[in-house]
Amino acid sequence: MPRFLALVRIEENAIDMESADPGFEERMGALFAEITKAGVMVDTAGLRPTAESTRITWSEGKLSFTDGPFTETKEVVGGYAMLQCKDMPEAVEWSKRFLAVHPPHWRVGLEVREVEEAPEG
């Protein structure tokens, strides 16, 4: 069964857990329980702030390093979920449900991509 990586895209400085409504964590917990019971969730996690990260770039045969925070970047990857679904429409459906549990005043996006599996043999 194919795997899909859902990259959670956020405006890092615009989302604060203290601004979440009181039912947010309960809704998210219920969704995670359901998606895990359905055998869809392979792994998920939030990521530490970009202030604690480093970007490494390979260009013209040289490495360059940029320490966070990345103030020039509006959106960053704030987390991920690895899903195992029968097809892209199923992965998108679970992703829509994930987004719908967030507070309406937050701006959160997902990039859903199928994992290219290595050929067997």
N, CA, C and O atoms as CSV, one atom per row, in Angstrom:
chain,resi,resn,atom,element,x,y,z
A,1,MET,N,N,0.858,-1.175,0.000
A,1,MET,CA,C,0.000,0.000,0.000
A,1,MET,C,C,0.904,1.238,0.000
A,1,MET,O,O,1.883,1.281,0.745
A,2,PRO,N,N,0.595,2.228,-0.812
A,2,PRO,CA,C,1.453,3.414,-0.895
A,2,PRO,C,C,1.482,4.223,0.395
A,2,PRO,O,O,0.541,4.211,1.189
A,3,ARG,N,N,2.600,4.930,0.573
A,3,ARG,CA,C,2.748,5.839,1.698
A,3,ARG,C,C,2.734,7.267,1.170
A,3,ARG,O,O,3.152,7.536,0.044
A,4,PHE,N,N,2.250,8.163,1.998
A,4,PHE,CA,C,2.146,9.573,1.647
A,4,PHE,C,C,2.720,10.393,2.784
A,4,PHE,O,O,2.444,10.126,3.954
A,5,LEU,N,N,3.522,11.394,2.440
A,5,LEU,CA,C,4.070,12.301,3.426
A,5,LEU,C,C,3.270,13.590,3.378
A,5,LEU,O,O,3.200,14.247,2.339
A,6,ALA,N,N,2.673,13.948,4.496
A,6,ALA,CA,C,1.943,15.209,4.609
A,6,ALA,C,C,2.832,16.171,5.385
A,6,ALA,O,O,3.085,15.974,6.574
A,7,LEU,N,N,3.305,17.218,4.704
A,7,LEU,CA,C,4.147,18.236,5.324
A,7,LEU,C,C,3.251,19.355,5.823
A,7,LEU,O,O,2.522,19.969,5.043
A,8,VAL,N,N,3.304,19.619,7.114
A,8,VAL,CA,C,2.471,20.657,7.728
A,8,VAL,C,C,3.192,21.989,7.552
A,8,VAL,O,O,4.299,22.177,8.056
A,9,ARG,N,N,2.557,22.907,6.836
A,9,ARG,CA,C,3.164,24.200,6.552
A,9,ARG,C,C,2.470,25.269,7.392
A,9,ARG,O,O,1.246,25.396,7.381
A,10,ILE,N,N,3.286,26.037,8.123
A,10,ILE,CA,C,2.751,27.063,9.020
A,10,ILE,C,C,3.528,28.361,8.858
A,10,ILE,O,O,4.648,28.375,8.347
A,11,GLU,N,N,2.917,29.437,9.300
A,11,GLU,CA,C,3.632,30.692,9.505
A,11,GLU,C,C,4.085,30.642,10.953
A,11,GLU,O,O,3.308,30.894,11.874
A,12,GLU,N,N,5.334,30.318,11.134
A,12,GLU,CA,C,5.865,29.962,12.456
A,12,GLU,C,C,5.557,30.986,13.553
A,12,GLU,O,O,5.203,30.599,14.666
A,13,ASN,N,N,5.684,32.254,13.265
A,13,ASN,CA,C,5.471,33.267,14.294
A,13,ASN,C,C,4.013,33.671,14.460
A,13,ASN,O,O,3.696,34.481,15.330
A,14,ALA,N,N,3.121,33.118,13.639
A,14,ALA,CA,C,1.712,33.504,13.704
A,14,ALA,C,C,0.856,32.504,14.480
A,14,ALA,O,O,-0.300,32.792,14.791
A,15,ILE,N,N,1.411,31.335,14.795
A,15,ILE,CA,C,0.636,30.302,15.501
A,15,ILE,C,C,1.165,30.159,16.919
A,15,ILE,O,O,2.358,29.954,17.141
A,16,ASP,N,N,0.260,30.269,17.858
A,16,ASP,CA,C,0.591,30.154,19.269
A,16,ASP,C,C,-0.415,29.200,19.896
A,16,ASP,O,O,-1.624,29.412,19.799
A,17,MET,N,N,0.084,28.149,20.540
A,17,MET,CA,C,-0.821,27.157,21.138
A,17,MET,C,C,-1.761,27.788,22.163
A,17,MET,O,O,-2.854,27.270,22.393
A,18,GLU,N,N,-1.360,28.883,22.772
A,18,GLU,CA,C,-2.220,29.540,23.745
A,18,GLU,C,C,-3.445,30.174,23.089
A,18,GLU,O,O,-4.431,30.465,23.765
A,19,SER,N,N,-3.384,30.392,21.764
A,19,SER,CA,C,-4.530,30.979,21.070
A,19,SER,C,C,-5.507,29.916,20.565
A,19,SER,O,O,-6.536,30.243,19.975
A,20,ALA,N,N,-5.182,28.647,20.800
A,20,ALA,CA,C,-6.084,27.567,20.386
A,20,ALA,C,C,-7.320,27.564,21.271
A,20,ALA,O,O,-7.264,27.907,22.452
A,21,ASP,N,N,-8.433,27.171,20.674
A,21,ASP,CA,C,-9.658,27.083,21.461
A,21,ASP,C,C,-9.569,25.896,22.410
A,21,ASP,O,O,-8.758,24.996,22.193
A,22,PRO,N,N,-10.396,25.877,23.467
A,22,PRO,CA,C,-10.291,24.832,24.492
A,22,PRO,C,C,-10.480,23.401,23.973
A,22,PRO,O,O,-9.943,22.471,24.575
A,23,GLY,N,N,-11.205,23.197,22.907
A,23,GLY,CA,C,-11.446,21.843,22.415
A,23,GLY,C,C,-10.435,21.339,21.411
A,23,GLY,O,O,-10.543,20.198,20.960
A,24,PHE,N,N,-9.441,22.162,21.038
A,24,PHE,CA,C,-8.500,21.791,19.982
A,24,PHE,C,C,-7.747,20.503,20.290
A,24,PHE,O,O,-7.745,19.584,19.470
A,25,GLU,N,N,-7.119,20.417,21.436
A,25,GLU,CA,C,-6.326,19.234,21.762
A,25,GLU,C,C,-7.192,17.973,21.831
A,25,GLU,O,O,-6.745,16.895,21.439
A,26,GLU,N,N,-8.411,18.099,22.319
A,26,GLU,CA,C,-9.318,16.951,22.378
A,26,GLU,C,C,-9.695,16.486,20.965
A,26,GLU,O,O,-9.697,15.287,20.685
A,27,ARG,N,N,-10.015,17.439,20.077
A,27,ARG,CA,C,-10.352,17.087,18.684
A,27,ARG,C,C,-9.166,16.419,17.988
A,27,ARG,O,O,-9.333,15.428,17.276
A,28,MET,N,N,-7.972,16.966,18.198
A,28,MET,CA,C,-6.787,16.397,17.567
A,28,MET,C,C,-6.520,14.996,18.106
A,28,MET,O,O,-6.192,14.091,17.339
A,29,GLY,N,N,-6.656,14.810,19.409
A,29,GLY,CA,C,-6.461,13.492,20.006
A,29,GLY,C,C,-7.438,12.466,19.462
A,29,GLY,O,O,-7.065,11.323,19.200
A,30,ALA,N,N,-8.699,12.879,19.290
A,30,ALA,CA,C,-9.715,11.963,18.749
A,30,ALA,C,C,-9.386,11.583,17.304
A,30,ALA,O,O,-9.523,10.423,16.918
A,31,LEU,N,N,-8.953,12.562,16.510
A,31,LEU,CA,C,-8.591,12.268,15.113
A,31,LEU,C,C,-7.387,11.338,15.062
A,31,LEU,O,O,-7.379,10.382,14.286
A,32,PHE,N,N,-6.369,11.603,15.877
A,32,PHE,CA,C,-5.188,10.742,15.883
A,32,PHE,C,C,-5.546,9.317,16.322
A,32,PHE,O,O,-5.007,8.352,15.779
A,33,ALA,N,N,-6.440,9.178,17.286
A,33,ALA,CA,C,-6.878,7.838,17.707
A,33,ALA,C,C,-7.579,7.130,16.553
A,33,ALA,O,O,-7.341,5.947,16.310
A,34,GLU,N,N,-8.444,7.856,15.841
A,34,GLU,CA,C,-9.183,7.258,14.724
A,34,GLU,C,C,-8.249,6.879,13.577
A,34,GLU,O,O,-8.358,5.780,13.033
A,35,ILE,N,N,-7.347,7.758,13.210
A,35,ILE,CA,C,-6.462,7.490,12.077
A,35,ILE,C,C,-5.471,6.359,12.404
A,35,ILE,O,O,-5.068,5.604,11.519
A,36,THR,N,N,-5.089,6.254,13.672
A,36,THR,CA,C,-4.206,5.169,14.091
A,36,THR,C,C,-4.960,3.848,14.087
A,36,THR,O,O,-4.440,2.839,13.612
A,37,LYS,N,N,-6.182,3.845,14.611
A,37,LYS,CA,C,-7.007,2.629,14.624
A,37,LYS,C,C,-7.298,2.141,13.206
A,37,LYS,O,O,-7.399,0.937,12.971
A,38,ALA,N,N,-7.433,3.068,12.265
A,38,ALA,CA,C,-7.693,2.712,10.868
A,38,ALA,C,C,-6.449,2.156,10.178
A,38,ALA,O,O,-6.535,1.685,9.044
A,39,GLY,N,N,-5.296,2.205,10.844
A,39,GLY,CA,C,-4.060,1.679,10.262
A,39,GLY,C,C,-3.428,2.618,9.238
A,39,GLY,O,O,-2.581,2.198,8.449
A,40,VAL,N,N,-3.833,3.878,9.249
A,40,VAL,CA,C,-3.350,4.848,8.273
A,40,VAL,C,C,-2.104,5.578,8.771
A,40,VAL,O,O,-1.183,5.827,7.993
A,41,MET,N,N,-2.067,5.921,10.056
A,41,MET,CA,C,-0.949,6.697,10.593
A,41,MET,C,C,0.266,5.811,10.800
A,41,MET,O,O,0.220,4.852,11.570
A,42,VAL,N,N,1.343,6.132,10.117
A,42,VAL,CA,C,2.614,5.427,10.287
A,42,VAL,C,C,3.464,6.153,11.323
A,42,VAL,O,O,4.055,5.525,12.201
A,43,ASP,N,N,3.522,7.492,11.216
A,43,ASP,CA,C,4.304,8.296,12.146
A,43,ASP,C,C,3.874,9.749,11.998
A,43,ASP,O,O,3.418,10.158,10.931
A,44,THR,N,N,4.017,10.529,13.066
A,44,THR,CA,C,3.718,11.952,13.008
A,44,THR,C,C,4.485,12.667,14.109
A,44,THR,O,O,4.767,12.091,15.160
A,45,ALA,N,N,4.818,13.927,13.859
A,45,ALA,CA,C,5.488,14.731,14.879
A,45,ALA,C,C,5.494,16.190,14.444
A,45,ALA,O,O,5.446,16.507,13.255
A,46,GLY,N,N,5.552,17.058,15.432
A,46,GLY,CA,C,5.817,18.462,15.173
A,46,GLY,C,C,7.324,18.659,15.146
A,46,GLY,O,O,8.076,17.809,15.625
A,47,LEU,N,N,7.758,19.764,14.593
A,47,LEU,CA,C,9.182,20.056,14.512
A,47,LEU,C,C,9.536,21.224,15.425
A,47,LEU,O,O,8.712,22.110,15.656
A,48,ARG,N,N,10.747,21.225,15.939
A,48,ARG,CA,C,11.244,22.305,16.783
A,48,ARG,C,C,11.293,23.588,15.957
A,48,ARG,O,O,11.321,23.520,14.728
A,49,PRO,N,N,11.303,24.744,16.595
A,49,PRO,CA,C,11.322,26.020,15.872
A,49,PRO,C,C,12.548,26.164,14.964
A,49,PRO,O,O,13.601,25.583,15.227
A,50,THR,N,N,12.392,26.942,13.902
A,50,THR,CA,C,13.509,27.140,12.970
A,50,THR,C,C,14.690,27.830,13.636
A,50,THR,O,O,15.811,27.730,13.138
A,51,ALA,N,N,14.474,28.519,14.735
A,51,ALA,CA,C,15.582,29.146,15.458
A,51,ALA,C,C,16.597,28.102,15.921
A,51,ALA,O,O,17.751,28.431,16.195
A,52,GLU,N,N,16.164,26.843,16.007
A,52,GLU,CA,C,17.033,25.759,16.461
A,52,GLU,C,C,17.489,24.875,15.306
A,52,GLU,O,O,17.908,23.738,15.526
A,53,SER,N,N,17.412,25.386,14.074
A,53,SER,CA,C,17.725,24.546,12.925
A,53,SER,C,C,18.809,25.156,12.041
A,53,SER,O,O,19.192,26.315,12.207
A,54,THR,N,N,19.285,24.361,11.115
A,54,THR,CA,C,20.299,24.795,10.152
A,54,THR,C,C,19.885,24.318,8.768
A,54,THR,O,O,19.480,23.169,8.595
A,55,ARG,N,N,19.987,25.197,7.791
A,55,ARG,CA,C,19.793,24.818,6.394
A,55,ARG,C,C,21.157,24.600,5.769
A,55,ARG,O,O,22.073,25.403,5.946
A,56,ILE,N,N,21.279,23.511,5.039
A,56,ILE,CA,C,22.515,23.183,4.342
A,56,ILE,C,C,22.194,23.141,2.850
A,56,ILE,O,O,21.272,22.443,2.427
A,57,THR,N,N,22.944,23.879,2.068
A,57,THR,CA,C,22.695,23.980,0.630
A,57,THR,C,C,23.937,23.542,-0.138
A,57,THR,O,O,25.062,23.887,0.225
A,58,TRP,N,N,23.718,22.779,-1.200
A,58,TRP,CA,C,24.774,22.367,-2.108
A,58,TRP,C,C,24.573,23.149,-3.397
A,58,TRP,O,O,23.535,23.024,-4.046
A,59,SER,N,N,25.557,23.952,-3.768
A,59,SER,CA,C,25.458,24.750,-4.982
A,59,SER,C,C,26.848,24.974,-5.552
A,59,SER,O,O,27.774,25.361,-4.839
A,60,GLU,N,N,26.979,24.726,-6.844
A,60,GLU,CA,C,28.244,24.912,-7.556
A,60,GLU,C,C,29.397,24.193,-6.867
A,60,GLU,O,O,30.510,24.713,-6.780
A,61,GLY,N,N,29.110,22.985,-6.378
A,61,GLY,CA,C,30.141,22.162,-5.772
A,61,GLY,C,C,30.559,22.556,-4.377
A,61,GLY,O,O,31.565,22.061,-3.870
A,62,LYS,N,N,29.801,23.445,-3.739
A,62,LYS,CA,C,30.152,23.893,-2.398
A,62,LYS,C,C,28.948,23.798,-1.467
A,62,LYS,O,O,27.799,23.937,-1.885
A,63,LEU,N,N,29.247,23.556,-0.197
A,63,LEU,CA,C,28.220,23.551,0.842
A,63,LEU,C,C,28.156,24.922,1.493
A,63,LEU,O,O,29.182,25.565,1.717
A,64,SER,N,N,26.942,25.362,1.794
A,64,SER,CA,C,26.769,26.566,2.607
A,64,SER,C,C,25.784,26.245,3.721
A,64,SER,O,O,24.916,25.385,3.570
A,65,PHE,N,N,25.928,26.942,4.832
A,65,PHE,CA,C,25.128,26.680,6.016
A,65,PHE,C,C,24.456,27.976,6.463
A,65,PHE,O,O,25.093,29.028,6.510
A,66,THR,N,N,23.176,27.896,6.787
A,66,THR,CA,C,22.438,29.039,7.313
A,66,THR,C,C,21.740,28.599,8.588
A,66,THR,O,O,20.908,27.692,8.564
A,67,ASP,N,N,22.074,29.234,9.691
A,67,ASP,CA,C,21.412,28.930,10.962
A,67,ASP,C,C,20.102,29.692,11.051
A,67,ASP,O,O,20.010,30.833,10.598
A,68,GLY,N,N,19.085,29.062,11.634
A,68,GLY,CA,C,17.800,29.699,11.828
A,68,GLY,C,C,17.870,30.729,12.930
A,68,GLY,O,O,18.883,30.805,13.625
A,69,PRO,N,N,16.838,31.522,13.116
A,69,PRO,CA,C,15.560,31.430,12.388
A,69,PRO,C,C,15.685,31.996,10.977
A,69,PRO,O,O,16.575,32.796,10.689
A,70,PHE,N,N,14.785,31.569,10.114
A,70,PHE,CA,C,14.813,31.950,8.713
A,70,PHE,C,C,13.796,33.054,8.484
A,70,PHE,O,O,12.690,32.806,8.004
A,71,THR,N,N,14.177,34.261,8.827
A,71,THR,CA,C,13.243,35.390,8.795
A,71,THR,C,C,12.778,35.731,7.391
A,71,THR,O,O,11.720,36.337,7.224
A,72,GLU,N,N,13.549,35.352,6.375
A,72,GLU,CA,C,13.148,35.652,4.998
A,72,GLU,C,C,12.069,34.698,4.488
A,72,GLU,O,O,11.505,34.921,3.417
A,73,THR,N,N,11.780,33.651,5.235
A,73,THR,CA,C,10.802,32.651,4.824
A,73,THR,C,C,9.510,32.867,5.592
A,73,THR,O,O,9.502,32.880,6.822
A,74,LYS,N,N,8.417,33.038,4.856
A,74,LYS,CA,C,7.129,33.249,5.511
A,74,LYS,C,C,6.579,31.937,6.062
A,74,LYS,O,O,6.195,31.871,7.229
A,75,GLU,N,N,6.537,30.890,5.230
A,75,GLU,CA,C,6.020,29.585,5.641
A,75,GLU,C,C,7.164,28.615,5.852
A,75,GLU,O,O,8.144,28.621,5.107
A,76,VAL,N,N,7.031,27.778,6.879
A,76,VAL,CA,C,8.018,26.737,7.136
A,76,VAL,C,C,7.291,25.415,7.368
A,76,VAL,O,O,6.083,25.394,7.608
A,77,VAL,N,N,8.033,24.322,7.295
A,77,VAL,CA,C,7.478,23.016,7.646
A,77,VAL,C,C,7.491,22.933,9.160
A,77,VAL,O,O,8.552,22.992,9.783
A,78,GLY,N,N,6.309,22.794,9.755
A,78,GLY,CA,C,6.185,22.766,11.207
A,78,GLY,C,C,5.964,21.373,11.767
A,78,GLY,O,O,5.983,21.177,12.983
A,79,GLY,N,N,5.753,20.399,10.881
A,79,GLY,CA,C,5.525,19.028,11.316
A,79,GLY,C,C,5.280,18.152,10.113
A,79,GLY,O,O,5.329,18.609,8.971
A,80,TYR,N,N,5.014,16.881,10.382
A,80,TYR,CA,C,4.772,15.950,9.287
A,80,TYR,C,C,3.896,14.799,9.778
A,80,TYR,O,O,3.762,14.555,10.977
A,81,ALA,N,N,3.317,14.115,8.822
A,81,ALA,CA,C,2.629,12.852,9.098
A,81,ALA,C,C,2.939,11.908,7.953
A,81,ALA,O,O,2.842,12.281,6.784
A,82,MET,N,N,3.312,10.688,8.290
A,82,MET,CA,C,3.505,9.642,7.280
A,82,MET,C,C,2.247,8.781,7.318
A,82,MET,O,O,1.936,8.157,8.333
A,83,LEU,N,N,1.533,8.757,6.204
A,83,LEU,CA,C,0.265,8.039,6.104
A,83,LEU,C,C,0.407,6.868,5.147
A,83,LEU,O,O,1.146,6.944,4.165
A,84,GLN,N,N,-0.293,5.801,5.434
A,84,GLN,CA,C,-0.352,4.663,4.520
A,84,GLN,C,C,-1.797,4.534,4.071
A,84,GLN,O,O,-2.671,4.147,4.848
A,85,CYS,N,N,-2.040,4.865,2.802
A,85,CYS,CA,C,-3.396,4.927,2.263
A,85,CYS,C,C,-3.466,4.162,0.947
A,85,CYS,O,O,-2.440,3.894,0.322
A,86,LYS,N,N,-4.683,3.813,0.531
A,86,LYS,CA,C,-4.827,3.074,-0.729
A,86,LYS,C,C,-4.495,3.933,-1.941
A,86,LYS,O,O,-4.056,3.422,-2.970
A,87,ASP,N,N,-4.714,5.279,-1.812
A,87,ASP,CA,C,-4.454,6.164,-2.946
A,87,ASP,C,C,-4.416,7.619,-2.478
A,87,ASP,O,O,-4.672,7.914,-1.311
A,88,MET,N,N,-4.095,8.518,-3.400
A,88,MET,CA,C,-4.004,9.942,-3.074
A,88,MET,C,C,-5.336,10.500,-2.567
A,88,MET,O,O,-5.329,11.261,-1.600
A,89,PRO,N,N,-6.489,10.156,-3.180
A,89,PRO,CA,C,-7.740,10.697,-2.637
A,89,PRO,C,C,-7.964,10.356,-1.160
A,89,PRO,O,O,-8.478,11.187,-0.413
A,90,GLU,N,N,-7.590,9.163,-0.734
A,90,GLU,CA,C,-7.747,8.812,0.681
A,90,GLU,C,C,-6.786,9.647,1.538
A,90,GLU,O,O,-7.170,10.122,2.607
A,91,ALA,N,N,-5.547,9.828,1.081
A,91,ALA,CA,C,-4.584,10.649,1.822
A,91,ALA,C,C,-5.083,12.093,1.926
A,91,ALA,O,O,-4.937,12.722,2.974
A,92,VAL,N,N,-5.660,12.612,0.868
A,92,VAL,CA,C,-6.191,13.977,0.877
A,92,VAL,C,C,-7.378,14.076,1.835
A,92,VAL,O,O,-7.516,15.073,2.544
A,93,GLU,N,N,-8.229,13.061,1.863
A,93,GLU,CA,C,-9.392,13.078,2.759
A,93,GLU,C,C,-8.958,13.145,4.219
A,93,GLU,O,O,-9.498,13.943,4.985
A,94,TRP,N,N,-7.986,12.316,4.618
A,94,TRP,CA,C,-7.475,12.372,5.989
A,94,TRP,C,C,-6.829,13.730,6.258
A,94,TRP,O,O,-6.970,14.281,7.350
A,95,SER,N,N,-6.129,14.263,5.273
A,95,SER,CA,C,-5.466,15.565,5.431
A,95,SER,C,C,-6.481,16.681,5.618
A,95,SER,O,O,-6.265,17.582,6.429
A,96,LYS,N,N,-7.573,16.638,4.891
A,96,LYS,CA,C,-8.631,17.640,5.060
A,96,LYS,C,C,-9.195,17.577,6.474
A,96,LYS,O,O,-9.455,18.611,7.089
A,97,ARG,N,N,-9.383,16.378,6.984
A,97,ARG,CA,C,-9.907,16.214,8.341
A,97,ARG,C,C,-8.918,16.759,9.371
A,97,ARG,O,O,-9.322,17.369,10.361
A,98,PHE,N,N,-7.622,16.537,9.136
A,98,PHE,CA,C,-6.595,17.069,10.031
A,98,PHE,C,C,-6.678,18.594,10.080
A,98,PHE,O,O,-6.669,19.182,11.161
A,99,LEU,N,N,-6.757,19.228,8.923
A,99,LEU,CA,C,-6.821,20.691,8.885
A,99,LEU,C,C,-8.089,21.217,9.555
A,99,LEU,O,O,-8.055,22.252,10.219
A,100,ALA,N,N,-9.191,20.517,9.385
A,100,ALA,CA,C,-10.486,20.991,9.890
A,100,ALA,C,C,-10.564,21.028,11.418
A,100,ALA,O,O,-11.432,21.712,11.959
A,101,VAL,N,N,-9.686,20.314,12.132
A,101,VAL,CA,C,-9.742,20.349,13.600
A,101,VAL,C,C,-9.021,21.578,14.172
A,101,VAL,O,O,-9.150,21.867,15.362
A,102,HIS,N,N,-8.272,22.296,13.344
A,102,HIS,CA,C,-7.522,23.462,13.816
A,102,HIS,C,C,-8.438,24.660,14.043
A,102,HIS,O,O,-9.488,24.768,13.409
A,103,PRO,N,N,-8.048,25.557,14.940
A,103,PRO,CA,C,-8.828,26.775,15.157
A,103,PRO,C,C,-8.981,27.554,13.838
A,103,PRO,O,O,-8.032,27.644,13.059
A,104,PRO,N,N,-10.162,28.111,13.593
A,104,PRO,CA,C,-10.409,28.779,12.309
A,104,PRO,C,C,-9.534,30.005,12.068
A,104,PRO,O,O,-9.338,30.391,10.916
A,105,HIS,N,N,-9.002,30.627,13.121
A,105,HIS,CA,C,-8.171,31.822,12.927
A,105,HIS,C,C,-6.707,31.483,12.633
A,105,HIS,O,O,-5.914,32.389,12.378
A,106,TRP,N,N,-6.330,30.206,12.662
A,106,TRP,CA,C,-4.972,29.792,12.311
A,106,TRP,C,C,-4.876,29.583,10.809
A,106,TRP,O,O,-5.857,29.224,10.158
A,107,ARG,N,N,-3.702,29.807,10.270
A,107,ARG,CA,C,-3.424,29.501,8.859
A,107,ARG,C,C,-2.453,28.323,8.839
A,107,ARG,O,O,-1.279,28.463,9.185
A,108,VAL,N,N,-2.962,27.162,8.429
A,108,VAL,CA,C,-2.178,25.929,8.384
A,108,VAL,C,C,-2.414,25.288,7.027
A,108,VAL,O,O,-3.548,25.246,6.550
A,109,GLY,N,N,-1.371,24.796,6.409
A,109,GLY,CA,C,-1.505,24.110,5.123
A,109,GLY,C,C,-0.810,22.771,5.161
A,109,GLY,O,O,0.028,22.511,6.024
A,110,LEU,N,N,-1.166,21.931,4.223
A,110,LEU,CA,C,-0.516,20.631,4.079
A,110,LEU,C,C,-0.081,20.448,2.640
A,110,LEU,O,O,-0.798,20.806,1.706
A,111,GLU,N,N,1.086,19.894,2.479
A,111,GLU,CA,C,1.548,19.440,1.167
A,111,GLU,C,C,1.574,17.925,1.255
A,111,GLU,O,O,2.335,17.366,2.044
A,112,VAL,N,N,0.752,17.251,0.456
A,112,VAL,CA,C,0.641,15.795,0.510
A,112,VAL,C,C,1.335,15.218,-0.716
A,112,VAL,O,O,0.982,15.531,-1.853
A,113,ARG,N,N,2.332,14.367,-0.465
A,113,ARG,CA,C,3.114,13.802,-1.563
A,113,ARG,C,C,3.277,12.303,-1.367
A,113,ARG,O,O,3.540,11.834,-0.259
A,114,GLU,N,N,3.118,11.560,-2.452
A,114,GLU,CA,C,3.330,10.120,-2.381
A,114,GLU,C,C,4.825,9.828,-2.298
A,114,GLU,O,O,5.630,10.443,-2.997
A,115,VAL,N,N,5.178,8.889,-1.443
A,115,VAL,CA,C,6.568,8.468,-1.287
A,115,VAL,C,C,6.920,7.551,-2.449
A,115,VAL,O,O,6.197,6.599,-2.743
A,116,GLU,N,N,8.025,7.842,-3.098
A,116,GLU,CA,C,8.487,6.985,-4.187
A,116,GLU,C,C,9.234,5.810,-3.571
A,116,GLU,O,O,10.330,5.965,-3.033
A,117,GLU,N,N,8.632,4.650,-3.657
A,117,GLU,CA,C,9.193,3.458,-3.038
A,117,GLU,C,C,10.294,2.883,-3.929
A,117,GLU,O,O,10.225,2.944,-5.156
A,118,ALA,N,N,11.305,2.326,-3.275
A,118,ALA,CA,C,12.393,1.663,-4.016
A,118,ALA,C,C,11.839,0.404,-4.679
A,118,ALA,O,O,11.014,-0.295,-4.090
A,119,PRO,N,N,12.284,0.113,-5.889
A,119,PRO,CA,C,11.807,-1.109,-6.562
A,119,PRO,C,C,12.231,-2.345,-5.785
A,119,PRO,O,O,13.334,-2.420,-5.243
A,120,GLU,N,N,11.324,-3.307,-5.747
A,120,GLU,CA,C,11.633,-4.549,-5.044
A,120,GLU,C,C,12.547,-5.401,-5.892
A,120,GLU,O,O,12.483,-5.393,-7.121
A,121,GLY,N,N,13.407,-6.142,-5.198
A,121,GLY,CA,C,14.253,-7.063,-5.963
A,121,GLY,C,C,15.622,-6.954,-5.624
A,121,GLY,O,O,16.456,-7.666,-6.184
